[in-house]
Amino acid sequence: MTAQTPETIAYQNALDVIAKAEPTVAACIKGELENQRSQLKLIASENYASPATLLAMGNWFSDKYAEGIPGHRFYAGCEYVDQVETLAANHAQELFGADYAYVQPHSGIDANLVAFWAILAQRVEAPFLAEQQVKHVNDLSEADWATLRASFGNQKMIGMSLDSGGHLTHGFRPNISGKLFDQRSYGVDPATEILDYAAVRQLAKEFKPDVVVAGYSAYPRKVNFSIMREIADEIGATLMVDMAHFAGLVAGKVFTGDFDPIANAHIVTSTTHKSLRGPRGGIILSNDENLQPFIDKGCPMVLGGPLANVMAAKAVALSEAKQPEFSTYAHQIVANAKALADGLKSRGARLVSDGTDNHIVLVDVTPFGLSGRQAELALQDAGVIVNRNSIPNDPNGAWYTSGVRLGTPALTTLGLKEADMTEVADIIASVLKAATSNTTNAGKASKAKYSLGNDVIDLGRKRSADLLSNYPLYPEVTLG
Ligand code: DSN
């Protein structure tokens, strides 16, 4: 009998303990691992964190309240929370070459909210308090407070349009950022589907936003943040970059120089769980010392108490990302995305912008006669997990969409290389070519119903499973 690994012992024992309290939860945790092991994960925003990162989250740090910042808490007994928060921030600063890091945000949305309020506090609140010659908002009269509150709502922002790949938190009406800021969108050139910097500059000059947001969740190209900074500086705006999707490519030194957000923006937000491969959570970086004191006020201004267990896991993951292997990993993510793009193109697919510079490949599925919804479901049948996504000027709207977004961070973590991505492209193309759109009960073309032969489903599943059998997920974990 072979000796059990520490990871197997840790997880097997943890599941036994959980099963004693609530067996269904233990069964679901096991089921999730089996699911993830059996599917080709191409969700661009997902990854597989290391067992060390995952284990750092499951402990008594979760029991501790620690509102405030290290050394300045609203609760006693925070010495170990202070240590892990400071460690995570130090790792983040070193990894990204930033003067300052705030590791408390619970998610990317939270990180963006903290950033927006920090920018508003710096640009609107602080000058108003100085003008009124008071130090604190509680020192303002009711009338002055009403004036300040009204002026918060008069701020303007520009961000990338949703169908060009922007994110809902970049000033769109369904999100709180759209209710907070008057927003206008910039987009891609209709012919090339690549960001049109001249149009961004023109919009900025005409609309005069206070905040220029750059970053994306479904744009398959790199962004020149040096040009975005020039545009922001020309109008006196604050440049905020949301690098949630591509933080791993920044950490791994794929995006450097003009393409490095930290070197160019006033403030940078991110998640920690996407290409960065850490725990689910958010982070903020800044080289602007004027903004840093306001970011520090994120909790309790916007955030609930920091999750010390997740900050501990962030420290583990950021330490992993500082190793040279992480840079190799980040470069392989992009090499794999390019191989996937080439494989799909040579099999007849049309890609938004005709390719990729990052981890994302956005496929226009309309030439296959499908909506994004139909393509997503057909691929799932064959064991390929993707998400449907709008494409520029999408005729099918945000729910059904006309595209599927593919991302390579997770499969690259498993160890897949370019030749494997050609096989992935072939599996995807065979499903998209075989799937057909059905009609609704009223006889109209359906955007949701589709048909896919069992032979195609079975073959797709077999090929996906065969490929994955070469690259097992968490091979150090064997559950009984
Ligand atoms: N959910 C993330 C993504 O899939 O891109 C963004 O919020």
Boltz pocket constraint, residues with backbone or C-beta under 6 A from the ligand:
constraints:
  - pocket:
      binder: B
      contacts: [[A, 45], [A, 108], [A, 217]]
      max_distance: 6.0
